[in-house]
Amino acid sequence: MRPDRARTFDLELPSLTGGPKAGGASAERAGTGREAHPRPVSSRRRCSDFVLGVGFALEHGRSSIFQAEAGMAGRDSEAANRGGALASPVGEAARDRIAENARLLGDLAGKAWNAPNTILGLAYGTLGHLAGQVNRFRPGRPVPRIRVGHNAVEFLNNPAGGIGAITIGNTITYSDDPYERGDERYMAHERAHTIQGQQLGPLYLPSNAAGLLLSALRRERDPDGGITGHGPSNWNERGPQMDPPRPWPPRRGR
């Protein structure tokens, strides 16, 4: 029996009765020349044939329905897998954007927290820059410069830079030009101090003063032998003196 006929319940039930088919009855009448009367079928047999036919039709109809549902479920699962494969990179990109935006907002908040120190540092560096512009006309004096880099406004060849560099807020005042000698680690050291300022805010300068005083009182010396207050007791220098420099050393176990 063809499946399309089973789904429409168009069944050839007479074959289930066991009686002669219509074609056979016509042949008998044609061969004998006498009119053949069909054998009567009892009501019990008709009921039994009807029940068998209905059961057969229901069974084939149910299997067709199950096959159709299985096919639809398979297509839905395949579509869901394709959608998940497409959504995964999109989700990662969204998370990356959120993380980047959060980092930028945190950096801006730190610079705002560090703004009082930065204003003081700009005033300090500008005064030194003006003094350097006057001294440049003297023989052998370098030309002072200003540039932006390493998370700060950088004053280069500035006479207010002291013996090396002074970081106040998001400003760095150098006594020479570390770009000329390519001292990237030294500039990274000072950049770490700017991040300390963004973390401590108004507490940055008092913290530096206390650390410098403690190290000087202990007469701790730098590698060059001078006592400058940058020894191990100065907690503000522990992180920037690391390689690579960072605000402070990481916790144990990291």
C-alpha positions in Angstrom: 0.0 0.0 0.0 1.4 3.4 -0.9 2.1 5.9 2.0 0.1 8.7 0.4 -3.0 6.5 0.3 -2.4 5.4 3.9 -2.3 9.0 5.1 -5.7 9.8 3.5 -7.1 6.5 4.9 -8.1 5.4 1.3 -7.9 1.7 2.2 -8.9 -1.3 0.1 -10.8 -2.9 2.9 -12.7 -5.6 0.8 -9.5 -7.6 0.7 -9.8 -8.1 4.5 -13.2 -9.8 4.2 -11.8 -12.9 2.5 -14.8 -12.8 0.0 -14.4 -12.8 -3.8 -13.5 -9.6 -5.5 -15.8 -7.8 -7.9 -13.7 -8.9 -10.8 -13.9 -12.5 -9.8 -17.7 -12.4 -9.5 -18.1 -11.0 -13.0 -15.9 -13.7 -14.4 -18.0 -16.4 -12.8 -21.1 -14.9 -14.2 -19.6 -14.7 -17.6 -18.3 -18.3 -17.5 -21.5 -20.1 -16.2 -24.0 -17.9 -18.0 -26.0 -17.8 -14.8 -26.6 -14.8 -12.6 -24.4 -15.2 -9.5 -25.8 -13.8 -6.3 -23.2 -12.4 -3.8 -22.8 -14.4 -0.6 -24.3 -12.5 2.3 -21.9 -11.2 4.9 -22.8 -11.3 8.6 -23.0 -8.1 10.6 -20.4 -9.5 13.0 -17.9 -9.9 10.2 -18.6 -6.5 8.9 -17.9 -5.0 12.3 -14.7 -7.0 12.7 -13.5 -5.8 9.2 -14.3 -2.2 10.1 -12.4 -2.4 13.3 -9.4 -3.9 11.6 -9.5 -1.3 8.9 -9.7 1.6 11.3 -6.9 0.3 13.4 -4.7 -0.2 10.4 -5.4 3.3 9.2 -4.8 4.9 12.6 -1.4 3.0 12.9 -0.2 4.2 9.5 -1.5 7.8 10.2 0.3 7.9 13.5 3.6 6.8 12.1 3.3 9.4 9.4 2.6 12.1 12.0 5.6 11.0 14.1 7.8 11.1 11.0 6.7 14.6 10.2 7.2 15.8 13.8 10.7 14.2 13.9 11.6 16.0 10.7 10.4 19.4 12.0 12.3 18.9 15.3 15.5 18.0 13.3 15.2 21.2 11.2 14.5 23.3 14.4 17.6 21.8 16.1 19.8 22.5 13.0 18.5 26.1 12.8 19.1 26.6 16.5 22.7 25.3 16.1 23.3 27.6 13.2 21.9 30.5 15.2 24.1 29.7 18.2 27.2 29.5 16.0 26.4 33.0 14.6 25.5 34.4 18.0 28.7 33.3 19.7 31.1 35.7 17.9 28.5 38.5 18.3 28.3 37.9 22.0 32.0 37.9 22.4 32.3 41.2 20.5 29.6 42.7 22.7 31.4 41.6 25.8 34.7 43.0 24.5 33.0 46.4 23.8 31.5 46.4 27.3 34.9 45.7 28.9 36.6 48.3 26.8 34.0 50.9 27.7 34.2 50.0 31.3 38.0 50.4 31.2 37.7 53.9 29.5 35.2 55.0 32.1 37.4 53.8 34.9 40.4 55.7 33.4 38.4 58.9 33.1 37.2 58.6 36.7 40.8 58.1 37.8 42.0 61.1 35.9 39.1 63.2 37.5 40.1 61.9 40.9 43.7 62.8 40.1 42.8 66.3 38.7 43.9 68.4 41.6 47.4 66.8 41.4 47.4 67.3 37.6 46.6 71.0 37.9 49.5 71.4 40.3 51.8 69.4 38.1 50.8 71.5 35.0 51.6 74.7 36.9 54.9 73.3 38.1 56.0 72.0 34.7 54.9 75.2 32.9 57.1 77.4 35.2 60.0 75.1 34.6 59.4 75.2 30.8 59.4 79.0 30.8 62.7 79.0 32.8 64.1 76.5 30.3 63.1 78.8 27.4 65.2 81.6 29.0 68.1 79.3 29.6 68.1 77.9 26.1 70.0 80.9 24.8 73.0 80.0 27.0 75.6 77.8 25.4 75.1 74.1 25.8 71.5 74.3 27.1 68.9 71.9 25.6 65.7 73.1 24.1 62.7 72.4 26.4 59.8 70.5 24.9 56.3 69.5 25.8 54.6 66.4 24.5 51.8 64.0 25.5 52.7 60.3 26.2 52.8 57.6 28.9 49.5 58.7 30.4 50.7 62.2 31.1 51.7 65.6 29.8 55.5 65.3 29.6 57.8 68.3 30.1 61.2 67.5 28.6 64.6 69.1 29.2 63.0 71.0 32.1 65.2 72.5 34.7 62.5 71.8 37.3 62.9 68.1 36.8 65.5 67.9 39.6 68.0 65.0 39.3 65.7 62.9 37.1 62.0 63.3 36.9 59.1 64.5 39.1 55.6 63.0 38.6 52.6 65.1 39.9 49.2 63.9 38.9 49.1 63.1 35.1 52.2 65.2 34.4 55.9 64.2 34.3 58.7 66.8 34.4 62.0 65.4 33.1 65.3 67.1 33.6 66.5 65.7 30.3 64.9 64.0 27.3 64.5 60.2 27.8 63.2 59.9 24.2 66.6 60.9 22.8 68.4 58.0 24.7 65.4 55.6 24.2 65.0 54.9 27.9 61.5 53.3 27.6 61.8 51.5 31.0 62.4 54.8 32.8 59.4 56.4 31.1 57.3 53.3 32.1 58.5 53.8 35.7 57.1 57.3 35.7 53.9 56.2 34.0 53.3 53.8 36.9 53.4 56.8 39.2 50.6 58.5 37.2 48.5 55.4 37.7 49.3 55.6 41.5 47.9 59.2 41.4 44.7 58.0 39.7 44.3 55.4 42.4 45.2 57.6 45.4 43.9 61.0 44.2 44.6 63.7 46.8 46.4 61.1 49.0 49.1 60.7 46.4 51.4 63.6 47.4 51.2 62.8 51.2 51.9 59.2 50.5 55.0 60.1 48.4 56.2 62.5 51.1 55.9 59.9 53.8 57.6 57.2 51.8 60.5 59.5 50.9 61.0 60.6 54.5 60.9 57.0 55.8 63.5 55.8 53.3 65.7 58.8 53.9 65.6 58.4 57.7 66.7 54.7 57.2 69.6 56.0 55.0 68.6 53.6 52.2 70.7 54.0 49.1 69.9 53.7 45.5 72.0 51.5 43.2 74.1 54.5 42.3 75.0 55.0 46.0 73.0 58.2 46.6 70.4 58.6 49.3 67.3 59.9 47.6 64.5 58.3 49.5 63.8 55.7 46.8 64.9 52.7 48.9 62.9 49.6 49.8 61.0 51.3 52.6 59.3 53.7 50.2 56.2 51.8 49.2 55.5 54.2 46.4 58.6 53.0 44.5 58.2 49.2 44.9 55.8 48.8 42.0 57.5 51.2 39.5 60.9 49.6 40.2 59.6 46.2 39.1 60.2 44.8 35.6 57.9 45.5 33.9 56.9 48.5 36.1 53.5 48.6 37.6 51.8 50.7 40.3 52.4 48.2 43.0 53.5 44.5 43.2 50.7 42.0 42.7 49.4 40.0 45.6 50.9 36.6 46.4 49.7 33.8 44.3 49.0 36.0 41.2 
